[in-house]
Amino acid sequence: MDALIWHDKLGTAMLNFGARFTTLGRVHELRDDVGDVFVRPVHGNKAFNAGVMTREAIRSLDKEFWKLQTWPGITPRINKDTEILVAPVANIEAEFRFFVVRGRLVTWSPYHRNDSMNWQGEVGADVIGFAKSIAERWGPDDAYVMDVARSSGSLKVVEFNCLNSSGLFGCDAGALVDSLEEAFG
């Protein structure tokens, strides 16, 4: 799961299209007038949790994790070469999770509304149609999770994740298991 590939394949359908790809070691190159930004690791190894950060907080990630190198048996997951995506903070009204198997939407759920976790309610036909069009166009694997956001009135792909590291929220676990068994035996 690599954000560089997602952006290459889906372009403006990505929420953070136009983001800057850099490394923690080069974060000092951000302009001095840059305020809060959204930061995530480029690769799907979840080296750190994505989120909105100040420039100083991004710099401290590297400093804090370097300290772990002195602990016996601990291998730091990030360092100055860790690739990151840096983007302006997006106004997200709602987020939706879709489980996709072999290009087909299997189950879905809202999971974030009005700045809080909320997986109650329905997912609109427009959101399902958008997710379906993306899944038919391109997917990072045979089975994956796609998160979609409504942001400033538009639908955009937030990210893709592995099935085994994604919360189900209000999704139908039985439908997912049935689909996986049908697709992969």
C-alpha positions in Angstrom: 0.0 0.0 0.0 1.9 3.0 -1.3 0.5 6.5 -1.5 2.8 7.4 -4.4 1.2 4.7 -6.5 -2.4 5.7 -5.4 -1.8 9.3 -6.5 -0.2 8.2 -9.8 -3.1 5.8 -10.6 -6.1 8.0 -9.4 -4.8 11.6 -9.6 -7.5 14.1 -8.7 -9.8 11.4 -7.2 -7.4 11.4 -4.2 -8.2 13.7 -1.3 -4.6 14.8 -1.1 -3.8 15.1 -4.8 -1.0 17.5 -5.2 0.6 16.6 -1.8 4.3 16.9 -1.4 6.2 13.7 -1.0 9.4 14.0 1.0 11.3 12.4 3.9 11.4 13.2 7.6 15.0 14.3 7.1 14.0 16.9 4.5 11.0 18.3 6.4 13.1 21.4 7.2 12.6 22.3 3.5 9.0 23.2 4.2 8.4 26.9 3.9 8.5 28.8 7.1 5.0 30.0 6.6 3.6 26.5 6.5 1.2 26.0 9.4 -0.6 22.8 10.3 -0.4 20.1 7.6 -1.7 16.5 7.2 1.2 14.0 7.4 1.2 10.3 6.8 3.8 7.7 6.0 3.9 7.0 2.2 4.1 3.2 2.7 1.5 1.1 4.4 3.7 -0.1 7.2 2.0 2.3 9.6 5.4 3.6 10.8 3.5 6.3 12.6 -0.1 7.4 12.8 -1.2 9.8 10.2 -2.7 13.1 11.3 -2.7 16.8 11.4 0.7 18.1 12.7 2.6 21.3 13.1 6.0 21.5 11.4 7.6 21.2 14.8 5.7 18.1 15.6 6.9 16.5 12.4 10.5 17.3 13.3 10.0 15.8 16.7 8.9 12.5 15.3 12.4 11.9 14.0 14.1 13.1 17.2 11.9 11.0 19.5 12.3 7.8 17.5 16.0 8.2 17.2 16.1 7.9 21.1 14.7 4.4 20.7 17.9 3.2 19.0 19.6 3.1 22.3 17.0 0.7 23.8 18.1 -3.0 23.6 15.9 -5.0 21.2 14.0 -2.0 19.8 14.3 -1.2 16.1 12.9 2.2 15.3 10.2 2.2 12.6 11.0 5.7 11.4 14.2 7.7 10.8 15.4 10.5 8.6 14.8 8.4 5.4 11.1 7.6 6.2 9.1 8.8 3.3 6.1 11.0 4.1 3.2 12.7 2.4 2.6 16.3 3.4 -0.6 18.0 2.4 -2.8 21.0 3.3 -5.4 20.1 5.9 -8.6 19.1 4.2 -12.1 19.9 5.5 -13.7 16.4 5.9 -17.4 16.3 6.5 -17.7 12.5 6.6 -15.7 9.4 5.9 -16.9 6.0 4.7 -15.1 2.6 4.7 -15.5 0.1 1.9 -14.2 -3.5 1.8 -13.4 -4.5 -1.7 -12.7 -8.0 -3.0 -11.6 -8.6 -6.6 -12.9 -5.2 -7.7 -16.3 -5.6 -6.1 -17.7 -3.6 -3.1 -18.6 -6.2 -0.5 -19.6 -4.2 2.6 -19.4 -0.6 3.7 -20.2 1.7 6.5 -19.9 5.4 7.6 -17.2 5.8 10.2 -16.5 9.4 10.8 -18.9 12.4 10.8 -18.6 15.9 12.1 -15.2 15.3 13.7 -16.2 12.2 15.7 -16.3 8.4 15.2 -19.8 7.4 14.1 -20.6 4.3 12.1 -24.3 4.6 12.4 -26.6 5.4 9.5 -26.6 4.8 5.8 -24.1 5.4 3.1 -25.6 7.5 0.3 -26.0 6.1 -3.3 -23.6 8.9 -4.5 -20.9 7.7 -2.2 -21.4 4.0 -3.1 -21.4 4.9 -6.8 -18.1 6.9 -6.4 -16.5 4.0 -4.5 -17.7 1.5 -7.1 -16.3 3.6 -10.0 -12.9 3.7 -8.2 -12.9 0.0 -7.5 -13.7 -0.8 -11.1 -10.9 1.6 -12.3 -8.1 0.5 -10.1 -7.2 -1.3 -6.8 -4.0 -1.9 -5.0 -4.6 -5.6 -4.4 -7.2 -8.4 -4.8 -8.7 -7.6 -1.4 -8.4 -4.2 0.4 -10.1 -1.4 2.2 -10.8 1.9 0.6 -11.7 5.0 2.7 -13.7 7.7 1.0 -14.4 11.2 2.2 -16.9 13.9 1.5 -14.7 17.0 1.6 -15.9 20.5 0.6 -18.9 19.0 -1.2 -16.8 16.5 -3.3 -16.1 12.8 -2.9 -12.5 11.7 -2.7 -10.4 8.6 -1.9 -8.6 9.2 1.4 -6.5 6.0 1.4 -6.3 2.3 0.9 -5.4 -0.2 3.7 -4.9 -3.9 4.1 -7.9 -5.9 5.3 -6.1 -7.4 8.3 -5.3 -4.0 9.8 -8.6 -2.2 9.3 -11.5 -1.8 11.6 -14.9 -3.2 10.5 -16.9 -0.3 12.1 -20.5 -0.9 10.9 -19.6 -3.2 8.0 -21.0 -6.7 7.7 -18.3 -9.2 8.8 -20.3 -12.2 7.5 -20.6 -10.7 4.0 -16.8 -10.0 4.0 -15.9 -13.5 5.2 -18.3 -15.1 2.6 -16.8 -12.9 -0.2 -13.2 -13.8 0.8 -14.0 -17.5 0.9 -15.7 -17.4 -2.5 -12.8 -15.5 -4.0 -9.9 -17.3 -2.4 -11.2 -20.6 -1.2 
